[in-house]
Amino acid sequence: MGKTMFLLLRILMIITFSAWIVLWFLKPTNGWTRKWKEFEDNMQRIIFKYNGADFLVFTFPIIGLAMLGLVYTNLQPKRASRSRVRRYAAALSNPLIIRTPLGILSGIEALAMCLLLTLLVWTFYCRISNDYKKLIPAKPLKLTIWQLKFLKIATRCGLLAEICLALLLFPILRGLSILRLLGIQFEASVRYHIWLGTSMVFLATLHGAGTLFVWGISHYIQNEMRMWQKQGRIYLAGEITLITGLIIWMSSLPVVRRKRYDGLLLIGGGIGITPILSILQ
């Protein structure tokens, strides 16, 4: 009975995690976009509303996986630590690639990086190909075709930054059931956050710099940078967010952090960034 229950839990966790990954790859496709609009309209009638659709589809599976993992790890007998699953997890966590700019990479780290890069490339390709098929010159802004294409590329870089941000919101906790199941050490999970944070800031910078470049050559930069409309995108808030993110990223560099730690702690902790963000919210 015990072995059957553990087998069912493993199968359920594998199916849940695999389905969650598949959802991310289906999201940029045309079929998903059409169905998603209908799904969001249906969500308006229940408690989740419009913004709850993303939470229901992309967050609930991970919450369920964490709960299943907690039950599995707590009920797992001590003798199971020598099982095949544990040996496979230990093998994946062993160093696989030693000489890289990112340091020593284990098998599961290399797999996670390949999955993330594949997701980013696939999302960018799907979105850009659809944008270029529906490309219409923007008459109000008087943009040419190449300027509009460049603006679309910059916009989609912002979408890729949002993906990194969504994955960055995963908590880092010692003893987290998902990390224990995958055989990931706490120190390694901190590295993932560093990589995701750097990728997010890099893509957001490409998004902001590309958008400002198009505005500059079209002579609309002053109007667009100060715009704070009631509906649609608020560009001024995006500029403030990008500048704040760049400051936080630069403050994490070892050279800056060692020399200006006290000042950064004072600015970020009480009298600088935190009150400004509270006011903007």
LUMVO-649866 format. One line per 3 residues: number of its first residue (from 1); their letters; for each residue x, y, z of N, C-alpha, C. Coordinates in steps of 0.02 Angstrom, whole numbers, plus 50000, padded with zeros to 5 digits. Layout:
NUM = a = X:Y:Z:X:Y:Z:X:Y:Z  ... $
This chain:
1 = mgk = 50041:49939:50000:50000:50000:50000:50043:50063:50000  50097:50062:50042:50140:50120:50046:50177:50133:49981  50202:50079:49949:50237:50087:49886:50191:50114:49831 $
4 = tmf = 50129:50089:49831:50080:50112:49781:50065:50186:49790  50058:50208:49853:50043:50278:49866:50101:50323:49844  50163:50303:49859:50221:50342:49838:50227:50344:49761 $
7 = lll = 50211:50288:49729:50212:50286:49655:50161:50334:49626  50101:50335:49654:50049:50380:49630:50068:50453:49641  50099:50467:49698:50121:50536:49712:50175:50557:49662 $
10 = ril = 50221:50512:49647:50273:50528:49598:50243:50543:49529  50198:50499:49507:50166:50508:49442:50128:50574:49440  50091:50589:49493:50052:50651:49496:50097:50712:49494 $
13 = mii = 50154:50709:49529:50200:50766:49529:50233:50775:49461  50251:50720:49429:50281:50724:49362:50232:50753:49312  50169:50730:49315:50118:50756:49269:50105:50830:49281 $
16 = tfs = 50101:50850:49344:50088:50920:49361:50144:50965:49336  50206:50945:49350:50263:50986:49330:50270:50988:49254  50259:50932:49221:50264:50930:49147:50210:50973:49116 $
19 = awi = 50148:50969:49142:50093:51009:49116:50107:51084:49125  50137:51102:49181:50153:51172:49194:50204:51199:49144  50255:51158:49128:50305:51179:49078:50273:51184:49009 $
22 = vlw = 50230:51137:48992:50196:51138:48927:50153:51201:48920  50121:51223:48974:50079:51283:48972:50121:51344:48953  50182:51348:48978:50225:51405:48961:50242:51406:48887 $
25 = flk = 50252:51347:48858:50269:51343:48787:50208:51353:48742  50149:51338:48768:50087:51349:48730:50064:51421:48732  50085:51458:48782:50059:51526:48793:50068:51572:48733 $
28 = ptn = 50126:51575:48698:50133:51622:48643:50101:51601:48577  50071:51542:48574:50042:51518:48511:49975:51552:48497  49954:51552:48433:49891:51584:48414:49831:51549:48444 $
31 = gwt = 49832:51482:48444:49776:51445:48472:49765:51460:48545  49821:51464:48582:49816:51481:48653:49789:51552:48663  49811:51599:48622:49789:51668:48629:49713:51674:48619 $
34 = rkw = 49687:51638:48569:49614:51640:48557:49576:51610:48615  49597:51552:48639:49563:51520:48695:49571:51559:48759  49629:51592:48766:49642:51629:48828:49595:51688:48836 $
37 = kef = 49579:51722:48781:49532:51778:48785:49463:51755:48808  49441:51698:48782:49378:51670:48805:49381:51650:48878  49438:51622:48899:49446:51602:48968:49445:51662:49015 $
40 = edn = 49478:51717:48995:49477:51778:49036:49407:51806:49042  49368:51804:48988:49299:51827:48991:49258:51786:49040  49270:51721:49041:49233:51677:49088:49255:51690:49160 $
43 = mqr = 49318:51708:49170:49343:51721:49237:49311:51784:49267  49285:51828:49225:49254:51889:49250:49192:51873:49292  49162:51816:49281:49099:51800:49315:49110:51768:49383 $
46 = iif = 49171:51747:49399:49184:51714:49462:49234:51756:49503  49256:51729:49557:49296:51767:49605:49365:51785:49578  49392:51748:49530:49460:51761:49507:49465:51825:49466 $
49 = kyn = 49412:51844:49431:49411:51904:49389:49464:51900:49334  49483:51959:49308:49527:51961:49249:49598:51939:49266  49627:51970:49318:49697:51956:49335:49706:51888:49368 $
52 = gad = 49651:51859:49392:49657:51794:49425:49667:51736:49377  49656:51747:49312:49664:51693:49264:49737:51669:49261  49784:51717:49258:49855:51698:49259:49873:51663:49323 $
55 = flv = 49847:51687:49379:49862:51657:49443:49836:51585:49446  49776:51575:49420:49746:51508:49422:49784:51459:49379  49805:51479:49320:49835:51433:49272:49910:51422:49286 $
58 = ftf = 49946:51475:49304:50019:51470:49309:50045:51464:49380  50004:51480:49430:50026:51478:49499:49999:51418:49537  49935:51402:49526:49905:51346:49562:49942:51279:49551 $
61 = pii = 49964:51263:49490:50001:51200:49482:50064:51195:49525  50100:51251:49532:50160:51250:49573:50143:51244:49647  50090:51278:49668:50068:51272:49738:50048:51199:49752 $
64 = gla = 50010:51169:49705:49992:51099:49713:50052:51053:49713  50102:51068:49671:50162:51028:49668:50201:51033:49734  50204:51093:49762:50239:51102:49826:50204:51063:49882 $
67 = mlg = 50137:51063:49882:50100:51027:49933:50110:50951:49925  50107:50927:49863:50119:50856:49851:50190:50836:49871  50238:50880:49855:50307:50867:49873:50318:50865:49948 $
70 = lvy = 50282:50909:49984:50287:50910:50057:50260:50846:50087  50203:50823:50061:50175:50760:50085:50222:50702:50070  50250:50702:50009:50294:50648:49988:50357:50645:50031 $
73 = tnl = 50389:50702:50042:50452:50703:50080:50441:50688:50154  50383:50707:50181:50371:50694:50252:50351:50622:50265  50315:50592:50218:50294:50522:50227:50346:50472:50204 $
76 = qpk = 50395:50497:50168:50446:50452:50140:50487:50421:50196  50493:50356:50200:50533:50324:50253:50607:50338:50243  50645:50331:50296:50717:50345:50293:50753:50298:50245 $
79 = ras = 50730:50237:50240:50764:50190:50196:50757:50210:50123  50708:50253:50108:50697:50272:50039:50751:50320:50014  50793:50344:50060:50845:50390:50039:50896:50356:49994 $
82 = rsr = 50894:50288:49993:50940:50252:49950:50904:50226:49888  50845:50251:49874:50806:50228:49817:50835:50254:49752  50808:50229:49696:50831:50250:49631:50819:50324:49619 $
85 = vrr = 50760:50348:49640:50743:50418:49629:50794:50463:49663  50812:50447:49724:50861:50488:49760:50929:50484:49726  50947:50425:49700:51011:50419:49666:51012:50459:49602 $
88 = yaa = 50956:50458:49565:50952:50497:49504:50956:50572:49519  50921:50593:49572:50923:50664:49591:50993:50685:49611  51028:50641:49648:51097:50656:49668:51142:50659:49607 $
91 = als = 51131:50615:49558:51172:50616:49497:51162:50680:49458  51100:50704:49455:51086:50767:49419:51117:50827:49454  51123:50824:49521:51151:50880:49558:51227:50880:49559 $
94 = npl = 51259:50827:49534:51332:50825:49531:51358:50872:49476  51419:50898:49484:51448:50943:49432:51452:50909:49365  51428:50943:49313:51429:50917:49245:51477:50956:49201 $
97 = iir = 51473:51023:49204:51517:51067:49166:51555:51110:49215  51621:51108:49212:51662:51142:49263:51684:51211:49239  51712:51215:49180:51740:51278:49156:51689:51317:49114 $
100 = tpl = 51652:51360:49147:51603:51404:49113:51607:51473:49144  51585:51526:49108:51583:51593:49138:51538:51597:49199  51489:51550:49204:51443:51550:49260:51467:51507:49318 $
103 = gil = 51526:51478:49311:51552:51435:49364:51537:51362:49350  51534:51322:49402:51521:51251:49396:51446:51239:49388  51427:51202:49336:51357:51187:49323:51343:51113:49333 $
106 = sgi = 51290:51099:49369:51268:51029:49377:51222:51011:49319  51203:50947:49316:51160:50925:49262:51092:50958:49263  51063:50966:49322:50997:50996:49326:51000:51071:49312 $
109 = eal = 51056:51104:49329:51064:51175:49312:51070:51185:49237  51109:51142:49205:51115:51146:49132:51048:51134:49098  51009:51085:49124:50943:51071:49096:50896:51129:49105 $
112 = amc = 50897:51160:49164:50854:51217:49178:50871:51276:49133  50936:51288:49122:50957:51343:49079:50936:51331:49006  50942:51269:48983:50921:51253:48915:50846:51262:48907 $
115 = lll = 50807:51242:48957:50734:51250:48954:50716:51324:48953  50749:51364:48995:50733:51436:48997:50751:51470:48932  50810:51456:48905:50831:51486:48842:50784:51465:48785 $
118 = tll = 50764:51402:48785:50718:51378:48733:50651:51414:48739  50627:51423:48801:50564:51458:48811:50567:51530:48788  50622:51565:48804:50630:51634:48783:50633:51641:48707 $
121 = vwt = 50673:51598:48675:50679:51601:48602:50613:51584:48569  50579:51533:48594:50515:51512:48565:50462:51567:48572  50459:51598:48632:50410:51652:48643:50425:51711:48598 $
124 = fyc = 50488:51730:48593:50507:51786:48551:50490:51773:48478  50505:51712:48455:50491:51695:48385:50415:51697:48370  50375:51667:48413:50303:51665:48402:50273:51735:48402 $
127 = ris = 50293:51776:48451:50264:51843:48457:50285:51888:48399  50349:51886:48382:50374:51930:48328:50345:51909:48260  50342:51844:48247:50314:51822:48183:50241:51842:48176 $
130 = ndy = 50203:51839:48230:50133:51861:48228:50128:51937:48220  50173:51974:48254:50172:52047:48248:50188:52069:48177  50237:52037:48146:50257:52058:48079:50203:52041:48027 $
133 = kkl = 50163:51989:48040:50109:51973:47993:50054:52027:47994  50045:52058:48052:49992:52108:48060:50020:52179:48061  50078:52189:48033:50112:52253:48038:50077:52306:47996 $
136 = ipa = 50057:52361:48029:50025:52418:47996:50061:52481:48017  50082:52525:47971:50116:52587:47991:50075:52628:48040  50107:52652:48093:50073:52691:48144:50068:52763:48121 $
139 = kpl = 50010:52783:48096:50001:52850:48069:50005:52904:48123  49976:52894:48183:49982:52947:48233:50054:52964:48251  50097:52912:48254:50168:52923:48271:50212:52934:48210 $
142 = klt = 50184:52923:48150:50221:52932:48088:50285:52889:48087  50276:52825:48103:50333:52779:48103:50337:52742:48037  50397:52732:48013:50407:52693:47953:50404:52618:47971 $
145 = iwq = 50407:52576:47919:50402:52504:47931:50459:52479:47974  50521:52500:47959:50578:52474:47997:50577:52500:48069  50553:52562:48079:50546:52588:48147:50494:52550:48186 $
148 = lkf = 50439:52533:48153:50387:52495:48186:50411:52424:48203  50450:52394:48158:50478:52328:48172:50525:52330:48232  50566:52383:48233:50613:52390:48289:50576:52400:48355 $
151 = lki = 50520:52438:48352:50480:52449:48412:50448:52384:48436  50426:52342:48389:50397:52278:48408:50449:52233:48442  50511:52234:48415:50564:52195:48446:50577:52218:48518 $
154 = atr = 50579:52284:48527:50590:52311:48594:50532:52292:48641  50471:52294:48615:50413:52275:48656:50417:52203:48677  50436:52159:48632:50440:52088:48649:50497:52072:48696 $
157 = cgl = 50550:52112:48695:50603:52105:48746:50574:52117:48815  50528:52165:48820:50494:52177:48883:50453:52117:48905  50422:52082:48857:50384:52021:48873:50430:51967:48900 $
160 = lae = 50490:51960:48871:50538:51910:48895:50561:51928:48966  50568:51993:48980:50586:52014:49048:50531:51995:49097  50468:51997:49076:50413:51978:49119:50416:51903:49136 $
163 = icl = 50437:51862:49088:50444:51790:49101:50498:51779:49154  50554:51813:49148:50608:51807:49198:50583:51831:49266  50543:51884:49267:50516:51910:49330:50469:51859:49362 $
166 = all = 50427:51826:49321:50381:51776:49348:50418:51719:49381  50472:51695:49349:50512:51641:49378:50554:51666:49436  50570:51731:49437:50609:51759:49491:50570:51761:49556 $
169 = lfp = 50503:51760:49552:50461:51764:49611:50456:51698:49649  50488:51645:49623:50490:51583:49661:50528:51594:49726  50501:51571:49781:50535:51583:49845:50597:51540:49853 $
172 = ilr = 50646:51566:49889:50706:51528:49906:50702:51513:49981  50689:51452:49998:50682:51433:50068:50721:51368:50080  50754:51366:50136:50788:51303:50154:50735:51251:50170 $
175 = gls = 50743:51192:50141:50696:51139:50153:50634:51142:50109  50634:51186:50058:50577:51190:50012:50569:51122:49977  50507:51096:49977:50496:51028:49954:50515:51018:49881 $
178 = ilr = 50502:51068:49838:50518:51061:49767:50593:51055:49757  50631:51097:49794:50704:51095:49788:50732:51029:49815  50702:51004:49868:50725:50940:49897:50711:50882:49849 $
181 = llg = 50654:50885:49815:50638:50832:49767:50686:50831:49708  50706:50891:49686:50751:50896:49629:50824:50889:49648  50838:50886:49713:50907:50880:49736:50947:50944:49729 $
184 = iqf = 50913:51002:49732:50946:51067:49724:50964:51094:49793  51026:51113:49802:51048:51142:49865:51025:51215:49870  51021:51239:49932:50998:51308:49944:51044:51358:49910 $
187 = eas = 51110:51348:49913:51157:51394:49883:51149:51397:49807  51133:51340:49776:51123:51339:49704:51060:51377:49685  51007:51372:49725:50945:51408:49710:50955:51483:49714 $
190 = vry = 51001:51506:49757:51017:51577:49760:51049:51599:49694  51091:51557:49666:51123:51573:49602:51071:51580:49547  51018:51539:49548:50966:51545:49498:50934:51614:49500 $
193 = hiw = 50923:51639:49560:50893:51705:49567:50939:51759:49540  51004:51751:49550:51052:51799:49523:51050:51798:49447  51050:51739:49418:51048:51734:49344:50982:51762:49317 $
196 = lgt = 50926:51744:49347:50861:51769:49323:50856:51844:49331  50880:51870:49388:50878:51942:49399:50920:51980:49348  50979:51955:49333:51022:51987:49283:50990:51984:49214 $
199 = smv = 50961:51926:49197:50928:51920:49132:50869:51967:49127  50831:51974:49181:50773:52018:49181:50794:52091:49170  50846:52113:49206:50869:52182:49199:50897:52194:49129 $
202 = fla = 50933:52145:49102:50961:52152:49035:50906:52159:48982  50856:52115:48985:50801:52118:48936:50759:52181:48946  50748:52201:49008:50710:52263:49020:50748:52324:48995 $
205 = tlh = 50815:52322:49000:50855:52377:48973:50851:52380:48897  50853:52322:48864:50843:52320:48792:50775:52347:48772  50725:52329:48811:50657:52353:48799:50653:52429:48805 $
208 = gag = 50680:52456:48860:50677:52528:48870:50720:52567:48821  50781:52543:48809:50826:52578:48763:50799:52577:48692  50771:52519:48671:50743:52515:48603:50683:52561:48594 $
211 = tlf = 50640:52564:48645:50581:52607:48641:50602:52681:48639  50649:52700:48682:50672:52769:48682:50706:52788:48616  50742:52740:48586:50774:52753:48522:50723:52768:48468 $
214 = vwg = 50670:52729:48464:50618:52741:48414:50583:52808:48427  50569:52822:48490:50538:52887:48506:50585:52945:48487  50650:52935:48498:50697:52989:48483:50702:53004:48409 $
217 = ish = 50706:52953:48366:50713:52966:48295:50647:52988:48263  50591:52975:48298:50526:52998:48272:50505:53065:48303  50549:53093:48346:50538:53159:48377:50475:53161:48421 $
220 = yiq = 50460:53105:48453:50404:53102:48500:50427:53086:48571  50492:53089:48582:50519:53064:48645:50495:53106:48705  50491:53172:48697:50470:53214:48753:50398:53202:48772 $
223 = nem = 50354:53194:48723:50284:53182:48738:50272:53114:48769  50305:53063:48742:50294:52995:48766:50324:52983:48835  50382:53012:48849:50416:53001:48913:50377:53030:48972 $
226 = rmw = 50338:53083:48961:50301:53115:49015:50228:53095:49017  50207:53049:48974:50137:53030:48970:50116:52988:49030  50059:53005:49059:50031:52967:49115:49955:52963:49103 $
229 = qkq = 49935:52924:49054:49865:52920:49035:49826:52875:49084  49760:52883:49085:49718:52844:49130:49710:52772:49107  49715:52760:49042:49708:52693:49015:49769:52676:48973 $
232 = gri = 49785:52611:48971:49842:52589:48931:49906:52591:48972  49962:52590:48936:50028:52588:48969:50047:52656:48997  50078:52655:49056:50103:52717:49087:50178:52716:49079 $
235 = yla = 50203:52753:49030:50274:52750:49013:50319:52780:49067  50295:52832:49100:50336:52864:49152:50349:52815:49210  50298:52777:49228:50308:52726:49281:50357:52673:49259 $
238 = gei = 50355:52654:49195:50404:52606:49169:50475:52632:49171  50484:52696:49156:50550:52726:49159:50577:52727:49230  50533:52745:49278:50554:52745:49348:50573:52675:49371 $
241 = tli = 50533:52626:49351:50546:52556:49370:50612:52532:49341  50625:52549:49277:50688:52527:49245:50748:52559:49279  50745:52623:49294:50800:52657:49328:50812:52626:49397 $
244 = tgl = 50757:52613:49434:50763:52582:49500:50795:52512:49495  50773:52473:49445:50802:52407:49436:50876:52409:49419  50896:52457:49378:50967:52464:49361:51008:52483:49422 $
247 = iiw = 50981:52527:49465:51016:52547:49526:51024:52487:49572  50970:52448:49580:50974:52389:49623:51024:52339:49595  51024:52329:49529:51071:52282:49498:51143:52305:49507 $
250 = mss = 51156:52370:49496:51225:52395:49505:51247:52391:49577  51200:52399:49624:51218:52394:49695:51236:52323:49715  51215:52274:49674:51232:52204:49690:51301:52183:49665 $
253 = lpv = 51333:52225:49624:51400:52209:49600:51449:52208:49658  51495:52160:49660:51541:52154:49717:51581:52218:49730  51603:52251:49676:51645:52311:49685:51606:52366:49721 $
256 = vrr = 51544:52377:49700:51502:52429:49731:51480:52408:49800  51463:52345:49808:51435:52322:49872:51486:52324:49928  51548:52308:49913:51599:52309:49966:51615:52380:49989 $
259 = kry = 51616:52427:49942:51637:52495:49959:51581:52539:49985  51519:52525:49963:51463:52570:49980:51407:52531:50013  51422:52482:50053:51369:52440:50082:51324:52479:50129 $
262 = dgl = 51354:52519:50174:51314:52556:50223:51267:52605:50189  51293:52641:50139:51251:52689:50104:51195:52656:50066  51209:52600:50034:51157:52564:49997:51104:52537:50044 $
265 = lli = 51125:52513:50103:51077:52488:50152:51031:52543:50176  51059:52602:50186:51019:52659:50209:50970:52681:50156  50993:52685:50093:50949:52707:50038:50894:52657:50024 $
268 = ggg = 50913:52593:50019:50863:52542:50001:50817:52524:50058  50840:52531:50120:50801:52507:50176:50752:52554:50206  50764:52620:50204:50719:52662:50240:50701:52728:50209 $
271 = igi = 50749:52764:50179:50734:52833:50161:50735:52845:50086  50746:52792:50046:50754:52803:49975:50703:52768:49932  50720:52709:49909:50680:52674:49859:50613:52651:49888 $
274 = tpi = 50614:52625:49950:50552:52597:49978:50496:52648:49983  50507:52709:50011:50452:52758:50012:50429:52780:49943  50476:52785:49895:50456:52806:49827:50410:52754:49796 $
277 = lsi = 50428:52690:49804:50386:52637:49776:50317:52636:49810  50316:52650:49875:50252:52651:49911:50207:52707:49885  50238:52765:49870:50199:52821:49844:50172:52805:49775 $
280 = lq = 50214:52775:49732:50192:52758:49664:50135:52707:49665  50136:52662:49712:50082:52612:49715:50017:52643:49736 $
